[in-house]
Amino acid sequence: MSLLSVKELASEAGVDPDQVLAWIASKELRAINVAISKSARRPTWRVRRDEWERFLEARSNGAAPAPRKRRIQEVPRYV
């Protein structure tokens, strides 16, 4: 089992490491926190190679995510 760091994933995908962290935070990409303690200031994320390949496959199927519905706030009209 091969574990990849956020930096390695970002380099492989050609994106900023913050984008990889956003994928992890949104739970699109499953990751493991390998920090020494749970109370560490920052998590140290690692992603399994097979999970990364699954993630890339899911993103490359051509299906774009559904657009978010915007809630239009009505402005009260005074007559």
N, C-alpha and C positions, 0 to 999 in steps of 0.2 A: 504494500500500500504506500503510494507516494503522496506526500503532503506538500502543497504549494503555498507560498506566502502571498500576501496581497500584492507586494511589489512584483513578484514573478508573474502573477496573473495579469496585472496591469500592463506589464511589458509585452506579454504574449497577446493580449487583446488590443494593444495599441491605444489604451485609454489611461486616464489619470488614476492613481490609486484611490482617490476619493470616490470615483465612480464604482470601483469594486466594493468599497465599503458601503456605498449606497445600495448595491445589489444585495449585500449581506444583510443590511438593516431592513430592507423591504422583504426579506426572506425569499427572494427570487433565487438566491444562491445560498446553499446550505454550507455552513462553515463550522469549524471547531475552535473553541477558545482554548489555546494551550498555554495561557499565562500561568505563572507559577502559583499564584493565589487568586481566589475569586475576588478578593478586594483590591486587586491591582488597579492602578489609576486608569490604565487602558487595556482593553483586551488584545491579545495577540492571536489573530485569526489565521487558521490554516484551512485549506480546502483540499479534499481528496481529489486525485486526478480523475477518477471516474465520475465524480460529482461535477467537476468542471466541464468534462466532455458532455455530460447530460445537459448542463446549462447551455452550452454553446449550441447543441443540437436543437434545443427548444427555441432558442432565439433565431436560429437560421431557417426555420420552417416557412418563413415568408409571411406568417400571420402577424400583423401589427397588433399591438395591444389596443383594446377598445378605448376610444377617447373618453375622458372623464366628462360627465355631464356637469355643465356649469350652472350654478344656481343664479338666476337673474333676480336681483333685488328690485322689487317694485318701488318706485318713487311715488309718494303720495301726491296727488294733484289737487291743488286748491282752486276752487272756482270763484 
